[in-house]
Amino acid sequence: MIRPLTSLRFFFALMVFVSHLGFVHPQAPWFAQVYAQVFKEGYIGVSFFFILSGFILAYTYQQRMHTGEVSPRQFWVARFARIYPLFFLTLLLAIPLSMREFLQDAGYWAGRLLCNVSLTHAFVPSQDFFFSFNAPSWSISDEAFFYALFPGLVWLLGRSTGRWLWWGILALVPLGMLVMPAFLHHPLFYINPVFRVADFLLGILLFECFQAGRGQQWFRSPAWATACEAAATGLFVLFFVLHPLIGQVWRYSVYYWIPMAVIIYVFAHQKGALSRVLSAPLLVLGGEISFGLYLIHQLVMRYYVSLSQRAGVDLPPWLVVLLVLGITLLASYLSYRWVEKPCNRYIKKRF
């Protein structure tokens, strides 16, 4: 475990959380302004997860696959055990919220459910599919696609021609953004696994750079490492502050590639003062429950809206945010302890 990177998962999951607080802002103009200018951009946390996923999987499995210590089957079972149990539980919890759609068109509803169960819903370029049931789970559909490709990507990376192919794929994404019509920007460049695999590839290539640069002078000195961590954080903040100047399609992924990659690369060395702060047990625990936070938070929001409307409750925005966040964190911790870990152990032991 690289503790600082685990803790960073918690902060980027919180960014995704605040990006979905749009249901609060009609109650308060000041909140609407903060949401529009800051919180709404939190969706970029998904880019961090995709890049980090490529980096961590390469860190954990690449060498072991080359030596035959881990087979593709073992890898796929391990990844299924990691993501599917909680994904499936949250899908079941989302079904009651979709009963109106079921009554309107049961066949269409069943088709979307089947796509969700098979983790293929992100491939369909329609919000009715990729945002169906538990909307954040579209990224789990992407991750499943990345996992399916990973053993082949590891094999390809070991060949010189494979590296050029990878860089070509990375170049095709910004080129596609230049030529694709605007109505396809969101379903393709933000959602679709075929295009988002570029983020995952970037993470694997970043690990290659990390391996080659281990032991660099800058990271041998704690003072220099701290300076690098502060600079990486500052770079990310700068990119975030300047985001209103950049077109939306670029901000779906490409614009944030540089600051995200720099943050992961620098904090993976675990040498500076900020890394020591991020290695605190409580923050690491936050990172460990971040998968639950990510998959559960919007369900909590939707159930809160439904119940509060029925009860006629109108709480202040700050209290709504604290209440929803508190319930989400508690549910995430409980799911980590009683769903994720036990199911992970059982599936890997059984298969």
N, C-alpha and C positions, 0 to 999 in steps of 0.2 A: 504494500500500500504506500502510495506517495501522499502523505497526510495533507500537505497544503493544497494539492489538487482535489483531494476528497472534500475538504472544507469549501473550496471555491464552488463546488457543485451546489452547495446549499445557497450561496449568494446568487448564483445565476438562476436557480430554481425560484428564488424569491423575486427575481426580475420578471420571470414568466408569470408568477402569481400577480404582481401588481399590474401587469399588462392586461389582465382580465378583470380589473376593477371598474370597468366602464359602467357596470350596472349601478354603481354608487353615485356617479357624478350628477345625474339629474337633480339630486337633492341639494346640491351646493355648487354655486358658480365657481367658487375658488377651487374646489376639488376638480371640477371639469377642466380648469385651466392647467392645473398641475398634471392631471392625467394626460391631457393632450400633448403637453410639452415634454414630459418626462416619462411617466409610467407606461404610456402606450408603446414606447420603444423597447420595453422589456422583453418583447418577443425574441430579441436577438439572443437571449439565453439559450435558445434551441441550437443556434450555430455553435455556441461554445460546447454544448453536449455532443454534437456530431464530431467536431474536431477532437475533443477530448477522448471520445470513444475510440477513434482510430489510433490515437496515441497510446492509450492504456492497453488496448488489445495487442498492439504491436509490442509494447513493453512486457506484457504478460505471456504472450503466446508465440511470437514470431520465431525466436530462437528454438523454442521447444518443438515447434512444428518442423523446422528445418532438420532437427536431430531425430525426429520420429517419436519423441517423448509423448507428444499429444497428437492424436489422430484427428482428422476433420470431424469424424463422428463424435468423439469426445468433446471437441470444441462446441459443436452445434448443440449437444445435449446440455452442456454447461450454460450456454447462452439462453437456451429455451427455459432452463430452470431459473435463470436470473430474471427474465422479463415477463414470462407468460402468466404465472400464477396471479400476480397482482393486476396485470392487464385484464385478465379474464374476470377477476372479482369486480373491478371497477366497471367493466362492461355490464355485468349483471346488475350492479347498483344503478346504472344509467337507464336500464330498460323501463322502470316505472315512469321515468320522465319522458318517455317516448310513446306513451299509450295513445295520445291523440293522433300521432302519425300512423300508428298501427290501425286505428279505427278508420282513418281516412283511406288507406291503401295498404292492406296487410301484405300483399305480394311484394310491393316495392320496399316495405319495411323489412320483410324477411330477406330480400336480396342484400340490403345494406348490412343487416345483421350477419349474414354469411360472409360478406367481405371483411367485416370486423373480426369475426372468429378466425378467419384464415390470414389475418394481418395483411390484407391486400387493399384495404380501402384507400390508402394514399395514392395508389396508382390511377384511380378514377378521377379525372379532372373536373369534379363537381363537388361543391360544398355539401350537397345532400349526402355524399358518400364520405369524403375525407374528414368532415366535421360531424359525422353522425355519432349518435350515442354519447360517448365521452370524447369531446372534441380534441383535447391534447394528445389522445392516443394515436393521431396520425403519425407522429414522430416515432412511435414504437413500430408502426408499419415500416417506416424508413429504416429503422435500426435492424429489423428482421432481415430486410433486403441486404443491408451491409454485412450482417453476420453470414448470410448465405454465400456472399462473394469472398469473404475474408480469406479462407484457405487458398483459393485461386489467386487472390491478390498477393499473398505472401510468396507463392510460387513464382508469380510473374515478376515480383520485385527482385528476385534473385537473378534475373536475366537482364542484360544491358538494354535490349530492345524494349523490355517491359517498362523500364524507367522512362524512356522517351514517350511511350504510350500514356503513362500516367500524367506527365506534364502536358501532353496534348489534351487529355480530358479536362484538366484544370483550365486550360486556355479556351476550350470550347464553351464553357459556361458564360464568361463575360461576352464572348462573341455572340452567343445565342441571345443574351440580353439586349444586344444592339439590334437584332433583326426580328425578334419575335413580336407579334402584336401585343399591345398592352393588356388585353383581356386574358392572355395566357400567362402573364408574369407571375401572378400569385399561385395558381394551381401548378405551374411547372417549376419555377425557380425557388419558391418557398416550400412547396409541399412535396412534389414528385420525387420519389426515391432515386430515379435514374439521374436526375440533375443534382440532388443533394448528396449523392455519393462523392462528389468532388470535395465536400467538407471532410468526409471520412478519409478519403485519400490524402488530403492535406495533413490530417493528424498522423497518418502512418509515415508520411515523408518527414514530418516534423520529428518523429521519433528517430528516424535515420540521422537527422542533423544532431539530435540530442546525443545519440550514441557516439557520433564522430567527434563531438565537441566536449565530451566529459573531461573534466580535469582542467578546463581552461583557466587561465590565470585569474580572470575576473571573478570566478566563483570559488577560488581557493581562499580568498580573503573575505571574512564575514562583512567587513565594511563595504567592499566593492559589491558583494552579493546583495547587501541591503540597498545600495544605490541602484543596482540593476532592477531589483524588485520595485523600488519606488518609481523608477523611470517607466517600467512596464505598466504599472498602475496608472501613472500619469498619461501615458500614451493612450490607454483605453479611454480614460476620462476625456481626453482631447477629442478623440474620434466621436465619442458619444455627444459631446457638446456641439460639435460641428455637423451633426447628422441632418439638421434641417436644410443644409445647403446641398445635400446629396439626394438624387432621385430615389424613389421608393424601391425600385427593382434592384438597384445596387445594394441597398441596405438589407435585402433579404439574405444575402450571404457574402458576396465578394468584398464589399466595403469593409466589413469587420474581420476579414481573414487575417490581416496583418496584426491588429492589436490582440486578437484572440490567440493567435499562434505565439506571439511574443510572451504573453502572460503564461501560457502553458509551458513554453520552453524555459523561461526564467524560474518559475516556481517549482518546476520538476527537479531542480538542483537542490532545493531545500537547505540553502546555506545562509540566508539572510535573516534579519530580525522579523520581517513580515512573515516569513515562513514559520518562524518559531511561534508567532501569534496564531497563525492558521493551524498549527499543529496541536492547539489546545484540545483536550478531549471533548469538550462540549461542541466545539465547531466541527470536529471530525464526526461526531454523532449526527450533527445536522446534515453533513454530507452523506452519511450512510442512509438517512431517512429521506433524502432529497428525491429519490425515485417515487416514493409514496407521495411526497408533497406535490410533485409534478402531476401525477395521475389523479390525485384525489381532490385537489383544490377547487377545480371548476365544478365538480359535483357538489361540493359543500356550498359553493356560491349559488348554484341553481336551486338546491333544496332550500337554502335560506330565503331566496326570493319568493319561491312558491309558498313556503310556510308563512313568511312575513306578510305577504299579500292577503292570504286567507285570514290571518289573525288581525290584520289592519295595523300592524306595528310599523312605526316610522322612527327608527333610531338615528342619532347623529352619524355622519359619515365616518368619523374617526372610530366610533364605537362599533359600527358595522365591520370595518376593516379588522379591528382587533379581535372581534368575536369570530369572524370567519377564519382569520389566520390562526387563532388559538385552537379552534376545532380541527382545522386542517393539520396542524402540527401534532396534536394528540392522536388523531387518526393515523397519521403517517408513522408515528412511533409504534403504535399498536400493530399496524400492518407489517412493519419491519420485523417486530418481534414474533408475531403470531401467524403471519402468512408468508412473507418473503423468505425468511431464514429456514423455517421448517420445511416448506415446499422445495426450496433449493436443495436442501440436504436429501430429502426423500427422492426427488427425481434423479439426482446424480447417483445416489446409491442404487436405485432401482434399474436405471438404464445405462 
